[in-house]
Amino acid sequence: GAGQEMEDSLRGLAKTLPATHDDIAAVAEAAGQLGVKTGDVVGFTETMIKLGETTNLTADEAATSIAQISNVMGTLDREGTAGVDRFANALVALGNNGASTERDILSMSSRIAGAAKVVGMTEADLLGVANAVSSVGVEAEAGGTAISNVLIDMSKAVKTGSDDLERFARVAGISADDFARAFSESPADAMNLFVKGLGRIQQTGGDVFTVLDDLGQSDVRVTSALLKMAGAGDLLTESLQTGRSAAEQNSAMQAEFAKRLDTTAARLA
């Protein structure tokens, strides 16, 4: 039956992956408990074992965090294990590229996922934003709260066409209509325009604190996270590009994994 078939597939994984059958079974069991559907468990498990080999995450940690994020964002339901693969590849590319580790990025993503889902952000962009926030040294709890607040407030402003929409747009340097359109097309890009606008205000000696205060963003965690990102130039832009292209190419983790296998084989020889 299905149970035996899965068991055979998992034993097959143990032959091709540098992990014991027990390790693999443990991740598969965790995946099941986290709500990964039976048909997705083997593919999901393989990706998590590879993440455990190629990042500073253990396979278990990766499985727990990614299953939780998938449950919030609807990744597995929408795209099955292919979506999880794309997520993992974007994660590895960002971890290789930036000043933050995969564990940092994942931990930040977990905290932003709820807001990201509400505003309609993609998984790749969730990771890109999380990478930018953690790369400027904002820790997960504060950064997660800050970014979530800003996204939800932007979304409210766009939906209601309130005065805040005009304020967000003015900082971003575009009209209210254009900001609303940008946000509905890509919340991450709209947020990036806003962050860049804050950077311009900072550089020209403007009063960023009053600007943020007028938007109701006076929470010190929010201002600190936004200003660190604003001071980091094109970091968010580059982060979003890296996340998107890695999700599309879908190969970063596999390439890294192949390198690890070569090194291990060389060492054994």
Disulfide bonds with the S-S distance in Angstrom:
none
